[in-house]
């Protein structure tokens, strides 16, 4: 494959350390029974996942050779324990895993070796690519650790740390109503400009988008509550066949973690329950729920192409931005990233897109109408298990959440989950019909 342009190795090393520090923080208090937790299809045993992340670093940054066969691991039997493509999900609870101390030791040893190799072979495009891949892989698993803690009712890992502060919001900065887009010819996907992207973002290709109108903000709890209070979970006419089958099987009456106490909606956050905040975005809703709400509201989900067009298109020259606000790396005042809680849907006005759409990066992932499928001419990158196995079965999300590291996200980033997943930090933004 063609590797990205060389990056300052000091930046790569700093990002690698930062990814590990965040992962260590979020998993620091997991011990005893919580190292495994219950067998659920939507989580991994934390002890296994910590080892898997370390194994991934070793496999791609230290073990690759000119021939097809990787070099042996420094940990005997590591491939049989941690190769997620070959170790079936439900068997991960029965494996004879190293202890937490041994697993941390393995992870630290691999980190030291990767950093040493990066210092020794700083000008290797292949090594730089795999170090960046391993860093982003760890970032993604750390966000998964974050919502696993929510799923299992563990404490907020950042409870002692103030959430990333939102930009001050004045009344005139609220993002209400729809932004109008004329559509036209545009480029969907990542440009081949020498920067790291995943294979499912490759490559930018010309498409035509019809005119559309998109909500300037993500859907709020108050807006979604109107659907719930109107009997949304009992009204068959607002659900697809697959959605109604999910709702019936799950017996859902409201979004995951919503709890009604004395006639007032509350929400469980990690191990605490608090009153539902009307101005925060609704999240922990799945694709079926998002579609049902749209039917109720006489709206629709945006296509992935519309979402990217709205986030990335510049008004001044029609060019494409890396982030909604431009090409500058996300700063704390522009996007709610690397935090521990959602902000109001009106916060972060400094991160608005060219047409005034707010929080298209950060706060909550946003479901799109589209299935996750390859772009024309798709070719899998060396980590073939990342995208290709999931085409056609998963739905596409965009934008990142409050738990997403800022180095990970951009306008062309494509996330993907099964349509019934409601454990993730995902909400929605709607489009007008017609």
C-alpha positions, 0 to 999 in steps of 0.5 A, spaced: 500 500 500 501 507 499 503 509 506 502 516 508 507 522 508 512 522 514 510 525 520 514 528 526 516 522 530 515 526 536 508 527 535 507 520 534 510 518 540 506 523 544 500 521 541 502 514 543 503 515 550 497 520 551 492 514 548 495 509 553 495 514 559 487 515 557 486 508 557 490 506 563 486 512 567 479 509 564 481 502 566 485 503 573 480 501 578 478 495 574 480 489 578 477 482 581 470 480 578 470 487 574 476 484 570 471 480 566 464 482 568 458 479 565 458 475 558 454 480 554 455 481 546 456 488 546 462 488 551 469 484 552 472 482 558 476 488 560 482 484 562 482 481 555 481 487 552 487 490 555 491 485 553 488 485 546 490 492 545 497 491 547 497 485 542 495 489 537 501 494 538 506 488 538 503 485 532 503 491 527 509 495 530 514 489 532 512 483 528 511 484 521 516 481 516 518 481 509 514 475 508 507 473 510 509 470 517 509 475 523 515 474 527 513 470 534 510 474 540 514 476 546 508 473 550 507 465 549 501 463 546 499 471 545 495 470 538 491 464 541 489 469 546 488 476 543 487 475 535 480 478 535 479 475 528 480 468 530 478 468 538 470 468 538 467 473 542 464 468 547 470 464 548 474 470 551 471 469 558 473 462 558 481 463 556 486 462 561 489 469 561 495 472 564 494 476 571 492 484 570 499 485 573 502 480 567 498 484 562 500 491 564 507 488 564 506 486 557 503 492 555 508 496 558 514 492 555 511 493 548 510 500 549 517 501 550 519 497 544 515 500 540 517 507 542 525 505 542 523 502 534 520 509 533 526 512 535 531 508 531 527 508 525 524 514 525 524 515 517 520 509 516 513 510 512 511 503 514 513 504 521 510 510 522 503 508 519 503 502 524 504 506 530 499 511 528 494 505 526 495 502 533 494 509 537 488 510 533 486 502 535 487 504 542 483 510 542 477 506 539 478 501 545 478 506 550 472 509 548 469 502 548 472 502 555 468 508 557 461 506 554 462 499 557 463 502 564 456 505 563 453 499 560 455 495 567 454 501 571 461 502 574 463 509 576 464 515 571 472 514 570 473 522 570 468 523 576 474 527 580 475 531 574 471 537 571 468 535 564 471 539 559 468 546 559 463 548 554 464 555 550 459 560 554 453 560 550 448 566 549 441 566 547 443 569 540 448 563 539 442 557 540 442 553 534 435 552 532 431 550 525 434 548 519 440 550 515 439 550 507 443 546 502 443 547 495 447 541 494 450 539 487 457 536 485 461 534 491 467 530 493 465 524 498 471 521 502 478 523 504 482 526 499 489 523 498 493 528 501 498 524 505 495 524 511 493 518 515 486 515 514 482 508 514 481 504 508 473 505 508 474 513 507 478 512 501 478 515 496 474 522 495 470 521 489 465 525 486 457 525 487 451 529 486 447 531 492 440 534 491 438 540 495 436 539 503 435 542 509 438 539 516 437 541 523 442 546 526 443 542 532 443 534 534 436 532 537 435 534 544 432 530 550 426 534 550 425 533 543 425 526 544 421 526 550 415 528 546 415 522 542 416 518 548 410 521 551 406 521 545 406 513 546 412 513 541 414 506 543 407 503 543 405 506 536 406 501 531 405 506 525 412 509 527 416 503 526 419 499 521 418 492 521 425 490 524 425 496 529 418 493 531 421 487 532 427 489 536 422 494 540 417 488 542 423 483 543 427 488 548 420 491 551 423 498 551 419 504 553 424 509 552 431 510 551 436 506 554 437 508 561 431 513 562 428 511 568 421 515 570 421 517 578 415 520 581 412 522 574 419 525 572 424 522 567 431 521 570 437 518 566 442 513 569 449 515 568 454 510 570 453 509 577 449 515 578 441 517 577 440 524 575 434 528 572 434 528 565 437 534 562 432 537 557 437 541 553 442 535 552 442 531 546 438 524 546 443 519 546 443 511 547 438 511 542 439 505 536 438 506 529 431 503 529 429 508 535 432 514 531 428 512 525 421 511 529 422 518 532 423 521 524 417 518 522 413 521 528 416 528 527 415 527 519 423 528 518 428 523 516 435 521 518 441 525 513 444 520 508 452 520 510 453 524 504 449 529 506 452 529 513 459 530 510 457 535 505 453 539 511 460 538 515 465 540 510 463 544 505 466 551 505 461 557 503 467 562 500 470 557 495 466 551 495 472 547 498 472 541 503 474 542 510 477 537 514 473 539 520 466 543 520 470 550 522 476 549 518 482 545 518 485 547 525 485 541 529 479 541 534 481 545 540 477 545 547 472 551 545 470 548 538 468 541 540 466 536 546 471 531 545 475 527 550 470 529 556 466 525 560 459 528 559 455 531 554 454 538 553 448 542 551 446 542 544 447 549 544 454 549 546 460 550 542 458 555 537 465 556 535 465 549 532 459 551 527 460 549 520 459 554 514 452 554 514 451 554 522 450 547 524 453 545 531 457 540 534 457 536 528 464 534 531 463 531 538 458 531 543 454 525 540 455 520 535 450 521 529 446 516 526 445 516 518 440 513 514 445 509 510 448 502 511 456 502 512 458 500 505 465 501 501 466 506 496 468 505 489 474 501 488 475 499 495 481 496 497 482 493 504 489 496 508 493 491 511 489 491 517 483 487 513 479 486 519 477 493 520 472 495 515 471 489 510 467 484 514 462 489 516 460 492 510 452 491 509 450 489 516 452 495 520 449 502 519 453 508 519 455 514 524 458 520 524 461 526 528 464 523 534 462 523 542 464 527 548 468 520 549 472 521 542 479 523 542 480 529 538 486 526 534 481 520 532 476 524 529 474 528 522 469 530 517 470 524 513 471 519 519 466 513 518 463 509 524 459 503 524 454 499 529 449 494 528 442 498 528 440 495 535 446 498 538 443 502 544 449 502 549 454 507 545 454 514 545 450 515 539 444 520 538 441 523 531 440 529 527 434 530 522 433 533 516 426 535 513 422 531 508 421 533 501 
